[in-house]
Amino acid sequence: MSHPKRAQAARDLSRRLDGADVVTDPSQAGTPSPLRTSIHAWRAADPGATHHLVVQDDVVPCENFLRRVRQGIRLFPDAVLAFYANWSSMNGAAVRLAAAAGATWVQEVGGEYFPTLAVVMPTAYVADYVAFAEPYTAWWGDDDEVLTEFVLARGLDAYVSVPNLVEHGEQDSVAGNGSHGIRQAACYLPDPGHTHEALAHSIELIPWLTKGRAIALARTSGNGYPAYVRRPWSDMATPFKVDTMDLHRAYQRLVAAGPGLARARDGLGELFLSSLWNVSVLLGAAVHAEKVPVRTLTGERPSTVDQPVRRAAVATLPIGGVAWTFLPEEHLARYAREVADVAEAGFVRGLNGS
């Protein structure tokens, strides 16, 4: 799905995707509408195909992207699959935790917006989705929340790839989302390797760094469909076998160990840096305490965390955590080394159970 302003980018991406069709926003006047364009893209499904893939024109696919999409279809033939999660989103938090636990897929959290940069859906659902979505075009422009409504209303299974299989490009937003800041994947590798397939599912507690503070996402259920509510991060301490006072003292020792971290604390604020530390530790502690249900689907799950995937997931914690705050990305970049050290040290501490 594309817009005339990105015609060249769409053609380039089409070539990378075996000559995929390009569906352009049919209305040139007024504000561009991702929802309107996406409906036309879904309607272009081949009725003889089992599944239909829709990608936005500003994504960068990983190597062997289509092979991974087909593998996802084989594993979950009746599900809606997303191949991207924003680094500031609830799904992004779930992707990080799944990556830490050695999973290659994670159950979509529901209740947020559905990440629509790259999605595959069984063609059996497409006509129903188009009919469901069309009435929204009169007063709504975004497709991500409408797809969430559809998945919830129909009770469909939905999963997100780990790591993410596409990265969000750096082009200016044509849909008016420039104020959202930099938006990229929670965990992306240009050439991910997989020796197994495993699904992280039914996760009770997910640590999340959002708007500069630590939050616990707690699993609940409404009408039999899982959803997550926000709780204080300390709700994770007991089940994750973390002593909050030990956690705080360890953070203080870390910051006192070098002037660089003290400057980062002063520049970014105590709340942000300590929250980054807490979430990093809790990510590792969840794995150590075996609080991430993972079902092996194919092959044999490695006994140790996949290092490149884990590093990619932990590395986006700081930048994802400053979204929707008064801390601009360029200010965070001044302390890139320091926040990376905090995130890495915290994760390792939690993973080791210390």
Secondary structure as UniProt FT lines:
FT   HELIX           4..6
FT   HELIX           7..16
FT   TURN            17..18
FT   HELIX           34..43
FT   TURN            47..48
FT   STRAND          51..55
FT   TURN            57..58
FT   STRAND          59..61
FT   TURN            63..64
FT   HELIX           65..75
FT   TURN            77..78
FT   STRAND          80..82
FT   TURN            87..88
FT   HELIX           90..100
FT   TURN            101..102
FT   STRAND          105..107
FT   STRAND          118..122
FT   HELIX           123..133
FT   HELIX           134..138
FT   HELIX           144..154
FT   STRAND          158..161
FT   STRAND          166..168
FT   HELIX           178..180
FT   STRAND          197..200
FT   STRAND          205..210
FT   TURN            211..212
FT   STRAND          213..222
FT   TURN            223..224
FT   STRAND          225..232
FT   HELIX           233..236
FT   TURN            237..241
FT   HELIX           244..256
FT   HELIX           259..268
FT   HELIX           270..288
FT   TURN            289..290
FT   STRAND          294..298
FT   HELIX           307..315
FT   HELIX           317..321
FT   TURN            322..324
FT   HELIX           329..333
FT   TURN            334..335
FT   HELIX           336..351
FT   TURN            352..353
//
